[in-house]
Amino acid sequence: MRLFSKKSVAVAALLTSTSVVSAADVEVLHWWTSGGEAAALNVLKDDLSGQGIGWQDMPVAGGGGESAMTVLRARVTAGDAPTAVQMLGFDILDWAAEGALANLNDVAAAEGWDAVVPAALQAFAKHDGNWISAPVNVHSTNWVWANKAVLDELGIAQPESWDDFVAAMAAVKASGRTALAHGGQAWQEATMFDGVALSVGGVDFYTKAFIDMDPAALGSDMMKETFDRMATLRSYVDDNFSGRDWNLASAMVINGDAAFQIMGDWAKGEFLNAGKVPNEDFLCFRVPGSAGSVSFNSDQFAMFAVSDAGAQAAQGAMAASIMSPSFQSAFNVVKGSVPARTDVPNDAFDACGKKGMAELAAAADSGSLVGSMAHGHANRAAVKNAIYDVVTAHFNGEYDSATAVEELVTAVELAQ
Ligand code: GAL
């Protein structure tokens, strides 16, 4: 597939100080290593190779990107920054504040990004009014993925309320299957926490707790209820959950070993990669109790400032490609996410993708769109990691819910 336009060549040239530019490779640091993620990454690699831009792969496994960010820091400290880096939310702004990122204003102006990228994404793609990254998608975290055949066999309807969901998990457990497929890694527990917090207190509570970091919300009864619901979820995972990768948890649902997974819509990429079809083989629905709210994260590619003109040209071409409407459709159809621009038609998307696009737009309109705490869009890494620690300690039985609430208030205060 060749999605490159002549316009992007012009943009690439524009981004360099020399008139004759030889295209260089891009070295891309990312954490897209699962089957579905790799399939989506291939859409990008193919697009760039169609433009004569080579790809040097720098994969750092680990969902959520914590390990990738550690490797990035080491590379930059060693004076060897990759040219393009997958990044989330506040991490982008932090690198921009350090002066490490290239300015993408020329490509953004030539391609009209200001008019088509939603404000919620621009908040992380711009620093001091300058474009410093190219958003490739919008994911959201408050989703449940369900094996339809398992639910049909047990006579379980798609749960609408939290109580329905608990009853459904109880019925699955009673049948001898795993009710909730889960990978015991802190970021996966935090991902469930996003959706569970929304199910308890909606965007108002979520915003006060995770975005405003208001001690009263962090220490509230609603937060205790959030932890209580996490403890309920803990009682429906299998015995071998510790350390399991998220895509292996998805595979449990795909194979019918488990009924449900609470995970961002990158999980859909695994279902599609396994040849599964929405509404026939699997269901996608919001964490019961959180419908109408969307906790989003947007993968963006930030370009590290480089002096080589060829490398700059490749960076500009990559940024232009990522933002082209045809690429945004082709890539996000495979990835499980939805486009990062508002003018991409939904025709090529499956039922879950169409639903995700409609719900994102509706949530943005109604003020029910919030940045994912688990994926770096609610607060800076230090605070996020402090929350991770408390959530995971509670999930693993170190704290009861009341203690977890107290620990959370203290941890967030100390991390700011
Ligand atoms: C998220 C990222 C997704 C997906 C997921 C699991 O942080 O935004 O694109 O890769 O991690 O790896």
Boltz pocket constraint, residues with backbone or C-beta under 6 A from the ligand:
constraints:
  - pocket:
      binder: B
      contacts: [[A, 31], [A, 32], [A, 37], [A, 62], [A, 63], [A, 64], [A, 65], [A, 88], [A, 139], [A, 246], [A, 266], [A, 297], [A, 298], [A, 299], [A, 375]]
      max_distance: 6.0
